[in-house]
Amino acid sequence: MITGLTRGGTEWTPQFATALDQAKCIGCGRCFKVCPRKVLDLVERELDDDDDNEDDNMMVMSLANAPDCIGCGSCGRVCPKGCYTYAPG
């Protein structure tokens, strides 16, 4: 597991974005704006077979480059819908 120290000397374990719930995402773009590593991308919502509205072409966020996540958690702090799931490295 990756750990580090804060400037004050406290141990810190980064929490990396591992999943994004597109069903909750409203495509506001807040997370995209705060991500320092271009981990996210705006894509057309992927529909499940059991979705009723096949005309739903809403744009939502996607973890396009998840391995580049540095574990800062900025995306989750600005997300109004709580779309992100995190795990330590």
Backbone as JSON Lines, residues from 0, in Angstrom:
{"i":0,"aa":"M","n":[0.84,-1.17,0.0],"ca":[0.0,0.0,0.0],"c":[0.9,1.25,0.0]}
{"i":1,"aa":"I","n":[0.48,2.23,-0.77],"ca":[1.23,3.48,-0.86],"c":[0.85,4.39,0.31]}
{"i":2,"aa":"T","n":[1.84,4.91,0.99],"ca":[1.6,5.9,2.04],"c":[2.6,7.04,1.88]}
{"i":3,"aa":"G","n":[2.3,8.14,2.48],"ca":[3.18,9.3,2.43],"c":[2.99,10.12,3.69]}
{"i":4,"aa":"L","n":[3.61,11.27,3.71],"ca":[3.49,12.18,4.85],"c":[2.96,13.52,4.38]}
{"i":5,"aa":"T","n":[2.1,14.1,5.2],"ca":[1.65,15.45,4.91],"c":[2.76,16.42,5.28]}
{"i":6,"aa":"R","n":[2.6,17.66,4.93],"ca":[3.61,18.68,5.28],"c":[3.83,18.75,6.78]}
{"i":7,"aa":"G","n":[2.78,18.49,7.55],"ca":[2.87,18.5,9.0],"c":[3.43,17.23,9.6]}
{"i":8,"aa":"G","n":[3.73,16.22,8.77],"ca":[4.32,14.99,9.25],"c":[3.33,13.87,9.55]}
{"i":9,"aa":"T","n":[2.06,14.1,9.3],"ca":[1.05,13.07,9.53],"c":[1.06,12.09,8.37]}
{"i":10,"aa":"E","n":[0.94,10.79,8.69],"ca":[0.9,9.78,7.64],"c":[-0.39,9.91,6.85]}
{"i":11,"aa":"W","n":[-0.29,9.74,5.53],"ca":[-1.43,9.89,4.63],"c":[-1.43,8.74,3.64]}
{"i":12,"aa":"T","n":[-2.6,8.13,3.44],"ca":[-2.77,7.06,2.46],"c":[-3.7,7.57,1.36]}
{"i":13,"aa":"P","n":[-3.21,7.7,0.14],"ca":[-4.07,8.18,-0.94],"c":[-5.19,7.19,-1.25]}
{"i":14,"aa":"Q","n":[-6.34,7.73,-1.6],"ca":[-7.5,6.93,-1.99],"c":[-7.73,7.15,-3.48]}
{"i":15,"aa":"F","n":[-7.49,6.13,-4.27],"ca":[-7.57,6.22,-5.72],"c":[-8.98,5.96,-6.21]}
{"i":16,"aa":"A","n":[-9.43,6.72,-7.21],"ca":[-10.75,6.52,-7.81],"c":[-10.73,5.18,-8.55]}
{"i":17,"aa":"T","n":[-11.63,4.29,-8.16],"ca":[-11.69,2.96,-8.77],"c":[-12.95,2.75,-9.6]}
{"i":18,"aa":"A","n":[-13.98,3.54,-9.33],"ca":[-15.23,3.41,-10.07],"c":[-16.0,4.71,-10.04]}
{"i":19,"aa":"L","n":[-16.85,4.87,-11.04],"ca":[-17.7,6.04,-11.16],"c":[-19.08,5.54,-11.58]}
{"i":20,"aa":"D","n":[-20.1,5.84,-10.78],"ca":[-21.46,5.38,-11.06],"c":[-22.11,6.32,-12.07]}
{"i":21,"aa":"Q","n":[-22.14,5.9,-13.33],"ca":[-22.7,6.74,-14.39],"c":[-24.21,6.92,-14.24]}
{"i":22,"aa":"A","n":[-24.89,6.04,-13.54],"ca":[-26.33,6.18,-13.33],"c":[-26.62,7.38,-12.43]}
{"i":23,"aa":"K","n":[-25.71,7.7,-11.52],"ca":[-25.88,8.86,-10.62],"c":[-25.36,10.15,-11.25]}
{"i":24,"aa":"C","n":[-24.4,10.05,-12.14],"ca":[-23.71,11.22,-12.71],"c":[-24.68,12.1,-13.51]}
{"i":25,"aa":"I","n":[-24.59,13.41,-13.29],"ca":[-25.43,14.36,-14.02],"c":[-24.63,15.12,-15.08]}
{"i":26,"aa":"G","n":[-23.35,14.79,-15.24],"ca":[-22.53,15.41,-16.28],"c":[-22.21,16.87,-16.05]}
{"i":27,"aa":"C","n":[-22.16,17.3,-14.8],"ca":[-21.94,18.72,-14.5],"c":[-20.51,19.17,-14.83]}
{"i":28,"aa":"G","n":[-19.55,18.25,-14.81],"ca":[-18.17,18.58,-15.17],"c":[-17.31,19.13,-14.04]}
{"i":29,"aa":"R","n":[-17.84,19.22,-12.83],"ca":[-17.06,19.75,-11.71],"c":[-15.8,18.91,-11.46]}
{"i":30,"aa":"C","n":[-15.96,17.61,-11.48],"ca":[-14.83,16.72,-11.23],"c":[-13.78,16.84,-12.33]}
{"i":31,"aa":"F","n":[-14.24,16.98,-13.56],"ca":[-13.33,17.14,-14.69],"c":[-12.46,18.39,-14.52]}
{"i":32,"aa":"K","n":[-13.07,19.45,-14.04],"ca":[-12.35,20.72,-13.88],"c":[-11.3,20.66,-12.78]}
{"i":33,"aa":"V","n":[-11.54,19.89,-11.72],"ca":[-10.59,19.87,-10.61],"c":[-9.53,18.78,-10.71]}
{"i":34,"aa":"C","n":[-9.71,17.81,-11.58],"ca":[-8.74,16.72,-11.7],"c":[-7.42,17.24,-12.27]}
{"i":35,"aa":"P","n":[-6.31,17.08,-11.52],"ca":[-5.03,17.59,-12.0],"c":[-4.32,16.68,-12.99]}
{"i":36,"aa":"R","n":[-4.86,15.48,-13.24],"ca":[-4.14,14.5,-14.06],"c":[-4.89,14.03,-15.29]}
{"i":37,"aa":"K","n":[-5.99,14.65,-15.63],"ca":[-6.78,14.27,-16.82],"c":[-7.2,12.8,-16.79]}
{"i":38,"aa":"V","n":[-7.68,12.39,-15.62],"ca":[-8.14,11.02,-15.42],"c":[-9.54,10.83,-16.02]}
{"i":39,"aa":"L","n":[-10.32,11.89,-16.09],"ca":[-11.72,11.8,-16.49],"c":[-11.96,12.26,-17.92]}
{"i":40,"aa":"D","n":[-13.08,11.78,-18.48],"ca":[-13.48,12.21,-19.81],"c":[-15.0,12.21,-19.87]}
{"i":41,"aa":"L","n":[-15.56,13.1,-20.67],"ca":[-16.99,13.18,-20.86],"c":[-17.38,12.23,-21.99]}
{"i":42,"aa":"V","n":[-18.3,11.31,-21.7],"ca":[-18.72,10.3,-22.67],"c":[-20.24,10.19,-22.66]}
{"i":43,"aa":"E","n":[-20.79,9.54,-23.67],"ca":[-22.21,9.27,-23.68],"c":[-22.5,8.16,-22.68]}
{"i":44,"aa":"R","n":[-23.56,8.32,-21.9],"ca":[-23.9,7.34,-20.86],"c":[-24.08,5.96,-21.48]}
{"i":45,"aa":"E","n":[-23.45,4.96,-20.85],"ca":[-23.58,3.57,-21.29],"c":[-24.86,3.01,-20.7]}
{"i":46,"aa":"L","n":[-25.75,2.54,-21.56],"ca":[-27.03,2.02,-21.1],"c":[-26.96,0.53,-20.83]}
{"i":47,"aa":"D","n":[-27.67,0.11,-19.76],"ca":[-27.81,-1.32,-19.48],"c":[-28.98,-1.85,-20.29]}
{"i":48,"aa":"D","n":[-29.05,-3.16,-20.45],"ca":[-30.14,-3.78,-21.2],"c":[-31.49,-3.56,-20.54]}
{"i":49,"aa":"D","n":[-31.5,-3.37,-19.2],"ca":[-32.77,-3.22,-18.49],"c":[-33.23,-1.76,-18.39]}
{"i":50,"aa":"D","n":[-32.51,-0.82,-18.98],"ca":[-32.92,0.58,-18.98],"c":[-34.11,0.76,-19.91]}
{"i":51,"aa":"D","n":[-35.11,1.52,-19.45],"ca":[-36.33,1.73,-20.22],"c":[-36.17,2.78,-21.31]}
{"i":52,"aa":"N","n":[-35.4,3.84,-21.04],"ca":[-35.29,4.94,-21.98],"c":[-34.09,4.76,-22.9]}
{"i":53,"aa":"E","n":[-34.32,4.22,-24.07],"ca":[-33.23,3.96,-25.01],"c":[-32.77,5.23,-25.73]}
{"i":54,"aa":"D","n":[-33.55,6.32,-25.6],"ca":[-33.18,7.58,-26.24],"c":[-32.29,8.44,-25.34]}
{"i":55,"aa":"D","n":[-31.9,7.91,-24.2],"ca":[-31.07,8.66,-23.26],"c":[-29.65,8.76,-23.81]}
{"i":56,"aa":"N","n":[-29.29,9.93,-24.32],"ca":[-27.93,10.13,-24.83],"c":[-27.21,11.18,-23.98]}
{"i":57,"aa":"M","n":[-27.47,11.17,-22.7],"ca":[-26.88,12.12,-21.76],"c":[-25.37,11.91,-21.67]}
{"i":58,"aa":"M","n":[-24.64,13.0,-21.6],"ca":[-23.2,12.94,-21.45],"c":[-22.85,12.89,-19.96]}
{"i":59,"aa":"V","n":[-21.98,11.97,-19.58],"ca":[-21.57,11.78,-18.19],"c":[-20.06,11.56,-18.14]}
{"i":60,"aa":"M","n":[-19.52,11.55,-16.95],"ca":[-18.08,11.34,-16.77],"c":[-17.73,9.86,-16.82]}
{"i":61,"aa":"S","n":[-16.48,9.61,-17.16],"ca":[-15.94,8.26,-17.22],"c":[-14.51,8.29,-16.72]}
{"i":62,"aa":"L","n":[-14.06,7.21,-16.09],"ca":[-12.66,7.08,-15.69],"c":[-11.87,6.65,-16.91]}
{"i":63,"aa":"A","n":[-11.49,7.6,-17.73],"ca":[-10.82,7.31,-18.99],"c":[-9.36,6.93,-18.82]}
{"i":64,"aa":"N","n":[-8.73,7.44,-17.78],"ca":[-7.31,7.18,-17.56],"c":[-7.06,6.91,-16.06]}
{"i":65,"aa":"A","n":[-7.79,5.93,-15.51],"ca":[-7.73,5.63,-14.08],"c":[-6.32,5.35,-13.55]}
{"i":66,"aa":"P","n":[-5.43,4.69,-14.31],"ca":[-4.09,4.45,-13.77],"c":[-3.27,5.72,-13.5]}
{"i":67,"aa":"D","n":[-3.71,6.86,-14.03],"ca":[-3.01,8.11,-13.81],"c":[-3.5,8.86,-12.57]}
{"i":68,"aa":"C","n":[-4.5,8.31,-11.86],"ca":[-5.04,8.93,-10.64],"c":[-3.96,8.99,-9.57]}
{"i":69,"aa":"I","n":[-3.84,10.14,-8.91],"ca":[-2.85,10.3,-7.84],"c":[-3.46,10.16,-6.45]}
{"i":70,"aa":"G","n":[-4.76,9.92,-6.36],"ca":[-5.4,9.67,-5.08],"c":[-5.68,10.91,-4.26]}
{"i":71,"aa":"C","n":[-5.83,12.06,-4.9],"ca":[-6.06,13.3,-4.15],"c":[-7.5,13.42,-3.65]}
{"i":72,"aa":"G","n":[-8.45,12.77,-4.32],"ca":[-9.85,12.79,-3.9],"c":[-10.62,14.04,-4.27]}
{"i":73,"aa":"S","n":[-10.03,14.91,-5.07],"ca":[-10.7,16.16,-5.45],"c":[-12.02,15.89,-6.15]}
{"i":74,"aa":"C","n":[-12.05,14.9,-7.01],"ca":[-13.26,14.6,-7.78],"c":[-14.45,14.3,-6.87]}
{"i":75,"aa":"G","n":[-14.23,13.5,-5.85],"ca":[-15.3,13.14,-4.93],"c":[-15.75,14.28,-4.05]}
{"i":76,"aa":"R","n":[-14.84,15.17,-3.72],"ca":[-15.2,16.3,-2.86],"c":[-16.1,17.3,-3.58]}
{"i":77,"aa":"V","n":[-15.98,17.42,-4.89],"ca":[-16.81,18.38,-5.62],"c":[-18.05,17.73,-6.25]}
{"i":78,"aa":"C","n":[-18.12,16.41,-6.25],"ca":[-19.24,15.71,-6.88],"c":[-20.53,15.88,-6.06]}
{"i":79,"aa":"P","n":[-21.56,16.51,-6.64],"ca":[-22.79,16.71,-5.88],"c":[-23.64,15.45,-5.72]}
{"i":80,"aa":"K","n":[-23.33,14.39,-6.45],"ca":[-24.13,13.17,-6.43],"c":[-23.44,11.98,-5.78]}
{"i":81,"aa":"G","n":[-22.19,12.12,-5.35],"ca":[-21.48,11.01,-4.71],"c":[-21.25,9.83,-5.63]}
{"i":82,"aa":"C","n":[-20.77,10.1,-6.82],"ca":[-20.62,9.07,-7.86],"c":[-19.37,8.19,-7.73]}
{"i":83,"aa":"Y","n":[-18.42,8.6,-6.92],"ca":[-17.11,7.95,-6.93],"c":[-16.94,6.9,-5.84]}
{"i":84,"aa":"T","n":[-16.17,5.86,-6.18],"ca":[-15.75,4.83,-5.24],"c":[-14.24,4.86,-5.21]}
{"i":85,"aa":"Y","n":[-13.65,4.75,-4.01],"ca":[-12.21,4.85,-3.84],"c":[-11.65,3.64,-3.12]}
{"i":86,"aa":"A","n":[-10.37,3.41,-3.33],"ca":[-9.65,2.35,-2.62],"c":[-8.19,2.79,-2.47]}
{"i":87,"aa":"P","n":[-7.55,2.36,-1.39],"ca":[-6.12,2.68,-1.24],"c":[-5.3,1.94,-2.27]}
{"i":88,"aa":"G","n":[-4.13,2.47,-2.57],"ca":[-3.24,1.86,-3.57],"c":[-2.53,0.74,-3.0]}
